[in-house]
Amino acid sequence: MIMAAAASAALAQSAIDAQQISQSDFKGTARFMSMGGAFTALGGDLSTMNQNPAGIGIYRSNEVGATLDINIQSTKTSPSYSGFPSSSNQTKVYCNNFGYVGATIIPGGGALKTFNWGASYNRAVSFDRRYRGYVNSTNTSLSNYIAYFSQGYTSSDLSFTNDFNPYAEGADWLSILAYNSYLINPSGSDSYNGLYQNGTVGDALYNVRETGRVDEYNISFGGNVENVVYWGLSVGITDLHYTRTIYYSESMADARIYNVTGSPATTTGDAGFDLNSRKYINGSGWNLKLGVILKPMNELRVGFAFHTPTWYHLSQGYDGTIDYSYYNPTLSDGYQMGGQSVNPLQGYEYTDDAYFQWHYRSPWKLMAGVAAVLGKQAILSLDYQYDSYGDMSIATPYFYDYGGWGTDFETNEDLRADIKQYFKGTSTIRVGAEYRVTPQFSLRAGYNYQTSGVKAEAAEGAIEVLTSGTDPSYNFTKHMQHITCGIGYKYQNWYIDAAYVYRQREGRYHAYTNFNGNVAPQSKIVDHNSSIVLSTGFKF
């Protein structure tokens, strides 16, 4: 069912949702990628419409081209243990980029030499990722974390009756799901205990899958002033689809479990549960990109670009299920109540289907680059980019129509404070080189490195990190780098380029946040991805 929007709007999104859909990626033509993406001061490539639109001012002729990307992904988690898989592999093939640039030479000998325009499609981000792992000693339990943040809810807030559905009344959904699955049990009128207690021994398994993409469509305009100043403007329309599904399982011996006999309320036994959670975010947005390239001499180019935030209108949904089993060793096997066996106490619970709307403002970006063009034989380029992840913003509805649809939105200051607390700006350095062996054949290489956008306190678990829905997990990227190389070949007006791109991304998975002095299960994640990128095009 659709949630009661007014009651539950505060639970719909989190700063983690914003972080998950703002992941950066490295996509473009084969020439662009083989030179590490260091094109802020270069231009003359279809990818520049997505980076520095002033690059289309470099064109003196028309061009049409397309790119194919074969992406081979491998993700490993550590520590690893014999008998428990800790790596996942998959291969994806998709069209990475295609576009057109039209160049118009302005007659009359004025300052404006050319006026160009272009249109392009670019796979800006691929969210596809899978990872899994095992934790041999949990030292606490997800149930204890849920019990911790469920303080203040009464049992009646979390229980179902004939005329009361707690999912429609504003209580936290993970609290409701855990209560009705006996993961948390009352220890007072509005407090709860989790399954883990002194003497409990537990382990855990997890499996996470992210899918989706951000596709960007650009219309760009640019020009050439006196063969010295090149300018450009791009209007970008984005299409976002993101899905995250998680499986998290715990098994415990000597746990604090619900006592089916009713006295005392809990007893000691074996416990196990499986949490499955799904979240999806879909929507569209728009942005502007402005850029300039200066060529004070033929051998030197300097470029600057600014990307506004992308303003998104998004819809989001989630749901969750828990399978549970509890065994009480003080009762006989097959102990029955009401004619049914309740030892072990087993069952399955599920949530309603949640649906929300929200507005999202992504980070803005600032780029600067310098390039040396050494005659007709070599190019060296260097870029710097800043992404303002700490300036992300989420707006949530404050007025709804009779159908429960949000019609007016305002910045959610609580989520804004969380974003400021968790995230910071990132820096990216890109370097690239091209050497023309013959007029037709070129060799290329590049490298780029991006710092983490997560503040140390959040990354190290020193502060509580809040999530939304029924997925308490999150992962933070520590750093990311790409090593690239490629070749290019021209025949008359045709060209074909190939690139090999190796990406290493290192981060950390958190099953849930640290809380009240307890350290939650976590693992190191390393992605080793390889891409073979092929581009072809025609200039006329």
N, C-alpha and C positions, 0 to 999 in steps of 0.2 A: 504494500500500500504506500501511498504518498504520505510523508510525515506531515504533521501539523507544523507548518512553516514558522508561524509566529512563536511557538513554544520552543522550537529546537534550532533556530537559526544560528545560535552561538556555537553549536556543536558541529556545524556543517563543514567548516574548513579549518585549516591550520597553516602555520608558517611552513610546515613540512610539505604541504600540498604545493605551495608556491615554488619551493626549492626543487621539487621533483619535476615539475613541468618547465623549469627554467634551465635544465641541463644544457650545456653547450656541446657542440659537435664540430667536426671539421669536414666540410663537404664542398665540392665544387668540380671544376673541370680537371682533367688529368694534369694539364700544365700548372694550374694554380696549386694543386695539391702536391705535385712533385717538387715545387719550390717552397714548401712549408707554409703556403698561404701568404707570403710576404709580398703583397701586391698593392699596399696602400699608396705607394708612390709610383707604381708602374702603370697599371691600367692596360688597355688593349686586350682584355680577356673577358669572356662572357661572365665569369664569376664576379667581376668587379661591380656589377649592378647590385650584388648582395653585400659588398664590402665598402668600396669607395666609388660611388657612382660617377665621380669625375673621370674615372677610367674610360668611360665611353667617349669622352672628348678627344681621346688619343686617336680614335679610329679615323681613317681616311677613306675607307671603303666599307661596304656592307658585309655582314657575316651571319651565318646560321650554323648552329652546331648542337651536338647532343653528347651525353656522357653516360656510360654504364659502369656500375660499381658492384664488384663481387666482394662481399664482406665475410671474412672467416673469423668467427668469434670464439674465444676460449676464456673462461672465467674460473679462477681457482680461489678457494678459501683456505685459511689456515688459522689455528693448527688443524692438521688432518689426522685421522685415525684409521687404522687397518679395518677393512670391512665396511667403512662408511664413505660413500662417494663424496668427493670434495671439489669436483670440477664439472663444468657443463660446457658443451660445444654446440654450435649451430652455424649454418652458412646462409646468408641472405644475398639475394640479387635484386637490384632495382635500378631504375633510371635516376641518376643522381642530379642531372642538370640538363636543361635544353633552353635555347634562347636565340634571339635575333637582335642584331643591331643594324640600324639604317643610318648611313652617313650622308649628309647633304653639304656640299661645298657652297659657301655663300659667295656669289659673284660681287664684283664692284670694288674689290681692294680695300674694304673697310677693316676695322679692328677684329670683328667676328669672322673668323676664317671658316668654321664649320658649325653646323647645328645638327646634333645627332639624337636619335631616340632608340630605345630598345625595350624589349619585353623578355622576361625569363621566368622559368620555373626552377626552383632549387629545393632539394631535400635538405632543409636547414638542420634538422635534428632527427636522428633515429633513436628511439628509446629502447629498442630490442636488447634484452639482457636477461640472462638466467644464471642463478647461482644457488648453491645448496651446501649444507654442512652439518656437522654434528658437534654437540657440546657435551663433553663427558662428565662434567660436574657443574651443575647450575648454581649451587650455593644459595639460591633463592628460587622463587617461582613467579611466573606471570600472574598467577592467582593472587599472590601477596601484593604485587603492584596494583592490581585492580582493587583489592581490598583497601589499600592505602588511599587511593583517590576516590573511593566510593563512600568514605566517611561523610556523614550528613544526610545520606539517603535513608529513609526508613524502609522496612521490608515491604510495606504497602506501596511505596514508590516504584518498586522493582517487580512486583507480583502481578499476575494476570487474574482478573475476575470476569464475570459474565459481561460487565459493562465498563471494564477498565483495561485499556491496552497501554502499558507503560511506554511502548515505543512511540506513541503519539502524544506523550505528555511532557517530554523535555528532559527525562533522565538520560544519563550517558548510556549509549547502546551497549558498550562493552560491559558495563556494570550489570545491565539487565540480563544480557546473555550469560555472563558468569554466574549470576545469582541463580538463575533457573537451570543451570548445569551443575550446581553444587560446587563450583570452584571457590566461591566465597560463601561463608556462613555467618549468621549474625553472632556477634559477641556482646551485643548491647542493643539499645533501642535504635541507634543509628550508626553503629560501627560493625566492622566485619573482620574475620580472620581468613587468611589464605591457606593453602594446603601445606606450605612448607613450615616446619617447626624445628626446634632443636632436635638433632638426631636424624632428620630426614636426609636421605640420599637420593639425588635425582640427576637425570640427564635429559637432553633435548635434541630434536632434529628440526631443521628448517629447510624450506625450499621457496625461493622467490622468483617470480617471473614478471618482467616489465615488457610491455609491447606498446607500439604506437609510433607517432611521427609528428613532426611539424613541417608542413609544406609551405613554401613561400612563393608568391607570385609578385613579380616586380614590374612596374612600368617606369622607365628611366628616361631622363632628358639631360643632355649635356652639350658642351660646346668648347671651342678653342678660340682664345683671344690672343691674337698676335703671336701664336705658336709659343707662348710663354705661360699663360694661365689657362688651365683646363678646369672646368667646373661641371658639377653634376647634381642631380636631384632624383631620388627614387621614392616612389610610393609603393609600399609593400602590403600585400594582403596575405594573412597567414591562416592556415587551417590546422588545428591541433586535435590530436587524438592520443589519449594516454590511458593505459590500463595496467593495474598492478594487482596481481594475485599472490597470496602468501599462504603457505602451510607451515604451521608451527605446532610441534608436539612435545609434550613432557611426560616422563614416567618417573614415579617416585615410590620409594619404600619408606615405611614408617612415617607416613604423612598424616596430617590432621584432616580427617574426612568426616563427612556428614554421618551421623548415627541414625540409622533408620528406626531404631527403637525409641528414639526421642529423648532418652535420658542416659547419660548427659547429651548435650546437643551435638558434640563432636567426639570422635574416638580416633584411635591410631590404626592405620591400615595402609594398603597400597592404593595408589591413585595414578590415573593416566587420562590425558585428554588430547584431542586434536582440534586445533583452531584453523578454520579455512576462512579467508577474508578476500573480498574482491572490491576494488575501487576503480571507477572510470571517470575520466574528465574529458569533455569534448567542447569545442567552441572555435571561434574565429576572432581575428583581431586585425589591426592595421598599424603601420608605423611609417615614419619618414626617415630618409637617409640623405645627408648633405655632405658634399665633399669638394675638395679642391686639390689640384696638383700643380705645383710650380716648377717650371723648367728654366732656371736662370741661365743655364748653359746646356749644350747638348749632352754633356757627360754627367749631369747631375739633375735629379728630380727629388722633390720634397712633397709629400702628400699628407693631408689631414682629412679626417672624416668624423662625422658625428651621427650616431643613430639615436633617435628618440626611443623612449620605451615603446613596446608594443602594447596597445590597449585592447584587452580581450574581454569578450562576453562569453562566459563559460557555464556549462551545466555539469553537475557532478552527482554521482550516485555511488552507493556502496551497500553491501550486505555481508553477513557473516554466519557461520555455523560452528557448533562445537559438538563433537562426539566425546562422551565421557564414560569412565568405568572406575568404580571404587569397590575394593574388596576388604571386608571386615573379618579379620582372622578369629575374632571372639565369637562369631556366629557360625553356625553350620553351613556348609555349602548348600546352596539352594534354599536358604532361609526365605520364607514366604510371608508376605503381608497382603491381605486382600485377595488371596488366591494366586498371587504372582510372586515369582522369585525376585528377591531384591538383594541377594548377595552372590555375585557382585551387583551393585546398583549401577545400571547401565542405561544410556539413553542418548538422545540427539535433540539439540535445540537449534533454532534458526531465528534470525531477525526478520523484520519487515524489509521492504525495499525502500531505501532512502533516495530522495531526489532533491537537489538544491540548485540555485542559480547564484552566481557571483561574478564580480568584475575583478580583473587582475591587471596590474601594471607591472610589466617586466623590467629588468634593469636597462638603463641607458648605457650606451657604449661610446667611448672616445678612442680614436686611433691616430697615430702619427707614424710616418715612415720616411725613409730616405733610401734612394737607389742610385747606384753608379752604373752608367751605361758606357761600356768601354768599346767605343766604335761599333762595328757590326758583329763583334765576336763574343762578347761576354757581358753578363749582368750580375751585379751583386746588390742585394736588398736587405733591409733591416726594418722591422716593424715593432711598435709597442701598442698594446691595447689594454684599456681599463674597462671593466664591467662593474657596474654599481649594484651588486647583489644586496647590499644593505639598504637600498632605496626601493626595493620592491614594495608593493602595496596591494591590499585586498579590500574591496568594497562589498558589503553585504546588504541585502534588502532591509529597509525599515518600513516599507508599506507594501501591502499585498492586495491583489484583487480578490474577488469572491472565489475564484478557482484556486487560490493559494499561490499564484505566480507573483514574483517580486516585480514591482513597477518603479520603485525609487530606491536608489542605492547610495550609501555613504561609506566613507573609509572606516573600517573596523579598527579602532585604536588599540584594542587588546592584541589583535593579530599583528598590527604594525609594531607594537612594542616587542613582540616575540621575534619578528624578523630582525629588528635592530639588535636584539640580544644574541641571536644565533649566527647571523651572517655578516659578511663584510665584502668589500670589493675585491676583485681578482685582477691580477696582472698577467698578461700574455706577451711573451717575446717570440718573434718569428724571424727566421733568417732564411734566405734563399739564394741560389746561384744557378746561372744558366751559361753553358759554353757551346757556341756554335762550331762544331767540328768542320762542317762544310756548309754551304748556303742552304742545303736541304736537311741536314741532320744535326740535332742538338742533344746535349746531355744536361741533366738537371739534378739538383739535390736541395734538400731543405731540412729544417728542424724547427719545432715550436714547443714551448713549455708554458703551462698554465698553473698558477698557484691556486691554493684552496680558497674557496669563498666562505669557509666556516670558521667562526671564531674559536680560539683554543678552548675556552670554557665549555662550549657545546661539544666540540670534537672529542674532548677528553672525559666527558661525562661529569663535569664538575657542577653542571646545572641541569635541572629537569627539562626535558624536551617533550613538548606536547604534540600529539598527533590527533587525527580526526577519525571518526567512524569506528570500525572494528579491527583496524590494523594498527597495532602499537609499535611496529618496527619501522626503521628508517636506516638509510646508509648515507654517509658523508664522504665526499671525494677529498683525498689529501692533496693529490696533484695529478696532472695528466701531461703526457708528452707524446709527440709524433716525430718519427724519423722517416724521411721520405727520399725517394729518388725517382728518376724517370727519363724517358727519351721522347723526342719529337721528330717527325719527318714531314716534309712539305713536298708536294708534287704539283707544280703550277699553282692553281688556286685552291687545291685540296690540302688538308693537313690531317694527320693522325698522331695522337699523343697517347702515351702509356705511362702509368705511375704505379709504384708500389709504396704503400703507406703502412707503417707499423705503429700501432698505438699501444701505449702502456698507461693504464689508469689504476691508481692505487687508492683504496679507501677503507672504510670500516663499516661493517654491518652491526646494528644494534637490534636485538630481539625486542627490546623495549628500553625505556630510559632508566638510568640509575635513579634510585629513590630512597630517601630516608636512611642513607648510609649503606644501602645494598647495591652491589654491582651486578647489573644485568648481564646476561650472556651476550658476547660480542665476538666477531671474527674479522680478521683481515681479509680484504677482497682485492685481488689483482686481476685486471683484464689484460690479456695479450691478444690484440686483434690485428689481423692483417687484411689489407684491401688491395685488390687489383683493379685499377681504374683505367678505363679506355674512353677516349674522346675522339670524335671526328667532326669535321666541319668544312665549310666552303666559304671562301671570301670572293666577293664579286663587286 
